[in-house]
């Protein structure tokens, strides 16, 4: 039987909470370009737990987290652009970075390196969300958009990979026991000799969920001595050998609005990898991640039901789309008549409380 807390116990709990709050208040926010002209300068001046807040603009530089557990946050991929200048990986994590190292809200472009033109992770596992990797090149080995080497296990969510090139893995290259978790991402228009979308080598075991891999050349995924798990994703040409089918996978044209844009060139600013009405990827994903990542790459609500589409997804709710964008979603569309229905799914439950708590944490 649970005993009621004594006043002393309550005081200790309050004291612990205050200590936690005080510790969080000690973290600093470094603004770019307000406090530092460059992102790298802000990273160099940051301490573990700090946030580097990057304003809209194009920053021509190559950044290295140097093992720091910090968050580098942009204004969104359409607004904050890191241009590698064609010299080296745009973003580098090679000093044992963990999930508390965060890259969020950028377009990563014009990187050129032997491995990982856009981002190179070696023995590191950062968190990467809401980013666009486009127009990057791996000149010698793999990973035009991102390369993960030697036990690198990044968490990659709400990202697009398009117009990247490499010998192996135009979009992403996983090698030497790397196990990235890739969720609600879109791969399209990437080019490689092997594995236009993704190449997995030397006992790597990525997990791909709620993703779209379509229109990469010459193929989507190659597994070479690796074991990939794919669930609730749209993969052109079906799942390759060496893949565990986690269920819910399809091989049907996702009906992008305009994958290569008016200029007919993939990986450029005018590309539109959002879903058109009638796409088989609408309401076809797994909803289990929605409480952790409740917004899509546009910053709109992730949980939106399309009444014209039969729900073929799983979880609670069953209306999450595959890919980086949620069809029919916008902040204005989520207006519920039911008080407390944060995600507009017609009921008030623990998921709404979790979303409200997450919003409070983000704004406080």
N, C-alpha and C positions, 0 to 999 in steps of 0.2 A: 504494500500500500504506500502510495506517495505521500510523504509528510509535507504539511504546509511550510513555506519558507518563513524563517524567523526574521525579525527586523534586521538583525545583523547580517543574515544571508542576503537579504534584499539590498542592504547597504553595500555589501561586497560586490554584488552583481552590478549595481549602479557605478561603483568605483571602477570596476573592470571596463564597463561600457565607456566611461569618461576617458580612461586611459587609451582605449582603442580610438575614440574620436580625436583625442589630442594627438595621437600618433599619425592619424590620417591628415590632420590639419598641418602637420609639419612638412608634408610633401609640397613641393613648389611647382608652379606652372611657369614655363618659360615660353614667351610668345615670339614667334618668327613672323615678320621681321622686326617686331617692336623691340624685343630684348636682345635678339641676336639676328644678324643679317642673313645667316645661313642656317640650314637645318643641322648640319654637322657641328657647327659652332655651338648650337643649343644642346646637342647630344653630349658634346665634350664637357659642357658646363653643368650637366644634369647629374643628379645622384639617384640611387635606386629609389623607386617609388614616385619620382617626378613625372610630370607630363610636359611634353613639348607640343605646344599648340601652334599649328601652322596655318596662316591665313591663306586666302585664295591668291593664286599667282603661279608662275612657272619658275621653278628653282633648278638651275642647271648645275648639278653637282652629283656626286656619288657619296652615299652615306653608309657608315658602318656603326652598328650599335655597340661594338666593343665590349660585349658581355654585360651591358647594363640592363637592369630590369626596370625599364621605363616605357611609357606610352608616347608614341609619336602620332599625333592625330591631325589629319588634314580637314579641310572644309568640305570634302567630298571629291570623288574622282573627276567630276566635271570642272572642278574649281581649283584644286591643288594638284599641281603636276610636278613630278620630279623627273627631269630630263638628264639622262646620263651622259649626254654629249658625245655618244659613240665611243666612250673610253671607259672600259671596266663595267662590272656589275653595278646596277643602279643602287641596290640595297644589299648589304652584306651582313650575315650573322655567322661568325665562325669562332666565337669565344664562349661556347656553352650556354647561349641564351636559352631561357625557358619560356613557358607559356605566359609569364608575367612581362615578357618583352612583347610589346604590341605595336603593330603597324596598321593604321586604320584611316581610310578615306583619301586615297591618292590614286592618280594615274601614274604608273611606272613605265617609262618609255625611253627609247633610244639608248638602251644599254647594249654594249658589245663586249663579250668576254669569252674565254675558252669554255667556261661552264657558267650557267646561270646568268644570262644577259640581263634579265630583269631583276632577279633576286637569287643570291647564292647562300644556301644554308649548309654548314658543315659541322656535324656534331652539335647541332642546335635545333631548338624546337619552339620558335616564336609563334605568336598568334597573329594571323593576318586576316583582316576583315575589310569588306567594302572597298576593294581595290580593283583597278583595271590594269592588266599587264598587256601592253600592246606595242608592237614595233621594236621588239628586242631580239638580239641574236646571240646564240652560242656558236662560236666560230670553230671549235675543235671537237668538243664532246657533246654534252647534252644540256637540255633545259633552256630553250630560248626565253620562255617566260620566267620559269623558276627551276632551279636545280637543288635537290636535297641529297646530301652525301653523308655517309658514315653515321648511322643511327640518328638521323635528323627526323623529327616527327612533328612538323608544324601543324597547327590547326588553321585551315584555310576555309573561310566562309564568305558567301556573298561576293565572289570575285569573278571577273571575266578574264579570259585569256584569248587574245585574238591577234592575228598578224605577226606572231612570233616565229622565228626560224631556228633550226638546229640540225645537227646530224641525227641525234636521237632525242625524241621528246620535244617537239616544237613548242608545246604549251608547258609541259612539266616533265622533269627527269628525276626519277627516284633510284638511288643506287646504294649498295652496301648497307643492307639492313635498315633502310629508312622506312618509316611507317606513318606518312602524313594522313591526316583526316581531312577530307575534302568534301564540303557540304554546300549545297545550293550555289554551285558554280557553273559557269557556262564556258565551254571550249569551242571555238569556231574560227576557221580561217587560219589556223596555224599550219606550218609546213616543216617536214623533216624527212630524212631518208627512211627512218623507222619510227613509227609512233607519232603521227602528226599531232595528236592531242596529248598523249602521255606514253612514256616509256619507262618500264619498271625492270630493274636489273639487279643481279647479285643479292638474292634473298630479301628483297624489299616487299612489304605487304601493306600497301595503302588501303584505305577504306573510302569509298566514293558513295555518297548518298545525295539524293535529290539534285543530281547534276544533269547537264545536257552536254554531250560530246557529239557534235554534228558539223560536217563540212570541213574537217581537217584533212590534210593531204600527207601521205597517200592513204592513211588509215587513222583510226581513232586511238586505239590502245594496243601496245605490244608488251607482253610479259615474257621476260627472258630469265628463267630461274627464279621467278618471283611468284607470289600468290596474292592476287588482288581480290577484294570483296566489293561488289557493286550492288546497291539496293535502291529501288525506286528512282531509277535514272533512265534517260533516253540516250542510247548509244548506237550510232549508225553502224550498220554491219553486224549488229548483235555483239554479245560478249565474246572476247577472245579466249583462247585456251589459257589455262592457268588462272581462271577466275571463279570465285565462289559467288553463285547467284543468290543474293540475299532476298530476292522476291521483288515484285512490282516493277521490273525492268521492261522497257519497250524499245522497239526499233522502228520508229515512225517519224516522219518529217515534223520537227517541232513548230514549223510555221513562224519563223522569226519575222518581225516587221520588215527588216531590210538588213541582212547580215553583213553586206559589204558597202552599204550606203550609196548615195547618189553617184559617188566617184568610182563605184565598182571596185574598190580596193579595200580588202579586209584589214582591220587593225588601224583604221584612221578615225578621226573624230566624228565623222558623220555616220558611222555604223550604228545600227539599231538592233540589238539582240533581245529586245523585249518580245513577248509573245503576242501573236495576232489572235483574234477571236477564233474559236474552233480548234486551237492547238491541243494536241493530245497530252501536253504537259501540264495543262491547267487542272488544278484540284487532283493531281495524280501523284503527289509526293508523300513523304512521311512527315506527320505533324509533330513528332516527338521533340524536334529541335526548336520549335517555334517559341517555347517559353524562355529559351536561352537567347535566341536571336529573333526577336519579334518584328524586325523590320527588314525590308529588302535593300538592294543596292541603291535604289532611289531614296531610301529613307522612309518609305511608305509601309503601311501595315502589311505584315507577312501573311496574316490569316484573313483572307477574303474569299468568300464563296462566290463562284460564278454560277448564277441560277440556270444558265443555259448549258452547263456542263455536268455530266454524270460524275459523281465523286468516285474516283477509283483509288484514292490514296489510303493511307492507314494512319492509325494513331488518334490522338484527340487534340484538335479537331482533324477531320479528314480532308481539309480543303487547301492544303499548302501546295503551291506549284513547284515543279522542277525548274531548276535554273536560278539565275541571280535576281530575276525580276518577278514580282507577283502581278498577274494580269488583273486589270480593273481596279488596282489599288491606288489610293491617294489619301493623304491625311483627312481631306474633306469628306471622303466617302464613308469613313468610319464614324457614323453618328447613330448611336443606339438609343432607342426609346426606353431602354431598361437601365435604371440607375445602377452604376457599378459594373456594367458590361463593357469593360475596357477594350476588348478585341472584337466587339460587335458580332459574337457568334450566337447571340440570342439567349445566353444563360450567364448567371453570375456564379463563379466557382473559384477554386484555388488558383487557376491559371490567371484569372483577372487580378487576383491579389499579388501574384508573382510579378506580373507586368507592371502593376502600380508600384511595387517595391523597387523594381529595377529602374523605373522612371525616376523615383525619388532619389535613389542612389546616384543616378547619372546627373541629376540637377542639384545635388547637395554635396 
